[in-house]
Amino acid sequence: MRRALVLTDEGARHPFRMSLPRHVTRIPVPPQTTATRPWITRQDARTFVHFYVACFVATLLYIS
């Protein structure tokens, strides 16, 4: 079966989207990002420990 040359995007599956040019409906590929710094730094861990200890002490003081 021979198909005629069409100017529509048949993968769009909607009449309005089929009428748009192909470059409009194309989904851009996101650039690959790499982590330039560690996910958790020493300062992050230190802040977490300080907050955890402060909450633990406050809970102990509230209970007793």
C-alpha positions as CSV (number, residue, x, y, z in Angstrom):
1,M,0.0,0.0,0.0
2,R,1.4,3.3,-1.0
3,R,0.7,6.3,1.2
4,A,0.6,9.9,0.1
5,L,3.0,12.5,1.5
6,V,1.3,14.2,4.4
7,L,2.2,17.4,6.2
8,T,0.6,16.5,9.4
9,D,2.0,14.7,12.5
10,E,-0.1,11.6,12.6
11,G,1.3,10.7,16.0
12,A,-0.4,13.7,17.6
13,R,-3.8,12.0,17.6
14,H,-5.8,15.2,17.8
15,P,-6.9,17.4,14.9
16,F,-5.6,20.6,16.4
17,R,-2.2,19.1,17.3
18,M,-2.0,17.5,13.8
19,S,-2.4,20.9,12.2
20,L,0.6,22.3,14.1
21,P,4.1,22.1,12.6
22,R,6.2,19.2,13.8
23,H,8.8,21.5,15.5
24,V,6.0,22.9,17.7
25,T,4.9,19.6,19.2
26,R,8.4,18.2,19.5
27,I,9.4,17.6,23.2
28,P,12.9,18.9,23.8
29,V,15.4,16.5,25.4
30,P,16.4,17.8,28.8
31,P,20.2,18.4,29.2
32,Q,21.9,15.9,31.4
33,T,22.9,17.4,34.6
34,T,25.7,16.2,36.8
35,A,26.0,17.0,40.5
36,T,28.8,19.5,40.9
37,R,28.8,19.2,44.7
38,P,27.9,16.4,47.2
39,W,24.3,15.9,48.0
40,I,24.9,16.3,51.8
41,T,27.7,18.5,53.0
42,R,29.4,18.5,56.3
43,Q,27.5,21.7,57.3
44,D,24.2,20.0,56.5
45,A,25.0,17.0,58.7
46,R,26.2,19.3,61.5
47,T,23.0,21.4,61.4
48,F,20.9,18.3,61.4
49,V,22.7,16.9,64.5
50,H,22.4,20.2,66.3
51,F,18.7,20.3,65.6
52,Y,18.2,16.6,66.6
53,V,20.0,17.1,69.9
54,A,18.1,20.3,70.7
55,C,14.7,18.6,70.0
56,F,15.8,15.5,72.1
57,V,16.8,17.7,75.1
58,A,13.6,19.8,74.8
59,T,11.5,16.5,74.8
60,L,13.4,15.2,77.8
61,L,12.9,18.4,79.7
62,Y,9.2,18.5,78.8
63,I,8.6,14.8,79.9
64,S,10.4,15.2,83.3
